[in-house]
Amino acid sequence: MSTLLRFRLAVPFVVLSLLFLLFTALGIWLNWHLVSAANHTLSLFMCLMFAIAVGISVSIGFDRSGRVPWWRMGAVVLFIALGMGVAWVRGMV
């Protein structure tokens, strides 16, 4: 697999997970004084999930194994889904 193809695979994952991370962090910053400690904890956990997704997404572009990194793409989708699940739980708190 060429370097260009690896980065073409990685860019959508990086952009999507970065957007989730940035909007979650912005929401935390704007609403910090308005919400409870449980909401703070869940929001910080969401940031952790999306930061892990960003890291794995970037690693897709730098993987030199020559294979399609299916497990890394699946891990990014899993961490984004986990972050969304935490957002759903946070909305109920």
Contacts in CASP RR format, 6 or more apart in sequence:
PFRMAT RR
TARGET T0000
AUTHOR 0000-0000-0000
METHOD contacts of the structure
MODEL  1
MSTLLRFRLAVPFVVLSLLFLLFTALGIWLNWHLVSAANHTLSLFMCLMF
AIAVGISVSIGFDRSGRVPWWRMGAVVLFIALGMGVAWVRGMV
1 66 0 8 1.000
1 67 0 8 1.000
1 68 0 8 1.000
3 61 0 8 1.000
6 60 0 8 1.000
6 61 0 8 1.000
6 62 0 8 1.000
6 63 0 8 1.000
6 69 0 8 1.000
7 61 0 8 1.000
9 60 0 8 1.000
9 61 0 8 1.000
9 68 0 8 1.000
9 69 0 8 1.000
9 73 0 8 1.000
10 57 0 8 1.000
10 58 0 8 1.000
10 60 0 8 1.000
10 61 0 8 1.000
13 53 0 8 1.000
13 56 0 8 1.000
13 57 0 8 1.000
13 60 0 8 1.000
13 73 0 8 1.000
13 76 0 8 1.000
14 54 0 8 1.000
14 57 0 8 1.000
14 58 0 8 1.000
16 80 0 8 1.000
17 50 0 8 1.000
17 53 0 8 1.000
17 54 0 8 1.000
17 55 0 8 1.000
17 57 0 8 1.000
17 76 0 8 1.000
17 79 0 8 1.000
17 80 0 8 1.000
18 54 0 8 1.000
20 50 0 8 1.000
20 53 0 8 1.000
20 80 0 8 1.000
20 83 0 8 1.000
21 47 0 8 1.000
21 50 0 8 1.000
21 51 0 8 1.000
21 53 0 8 1.000
21 54 0 8 1.000
24 43 0 8 1.000
24 46 0 8 1.000
24 47 0 8 1.000
24 50 0 8 1.000
24 87 0 8 1.000
25 47 0 8 1.000
27 43 0 8 1.000
28 40 0 8 1.000
28 43 0 8 1.000
28 44 0 8 1.000
28 47 0 8 1.000
32 40 0 8 1.000
35 43 0 8 1.000
36 93 0 8 1.000
38 93 0 8 1.000
39 90 0 8 1.000
39 93 0 8 1.000
42 86 0 8 1.000
42 89 0 8 1.000
42 90 0 8 1.000
42 93 0 8 1.000
43 90 0 8 1.000
45 83 0 8 1.000
45 86 0 8 1.000
46 83 0 8 1.000
46 86 0 8 1.000
46 87 0 8 1.000
46 90 0 8 1.000
49 79 0 8 1.000
49 80 0 8 1.000
49 82 0 8 1.000
49 83 0 8 1.000
49 86 0 8 1.000
50 79 0 8 1.000
50 80 0 8 1.000
50 83 0 8 1.000
52 79 0 8 1.000
53 75 0 8 1.000
53 76 0 8 1.000
53 79 0 8 1.000
53 80 0 8 1.000
56 72 0 8 1.000
56 75 0 8 1.000
56 76 0 8 1.000
56 79 0 8 1.000
57 72 0 8 1.000
57 76 0 8 1.000
59 69 0 8 1.000
59 72 0 8 1.000
60 69 0 8 1.000
60 72 0 8 1.000
60 73 0 8 1.000
60 76 0 8 1.000
63 69 0 8 1.000
63 72 0 8 1.000
END
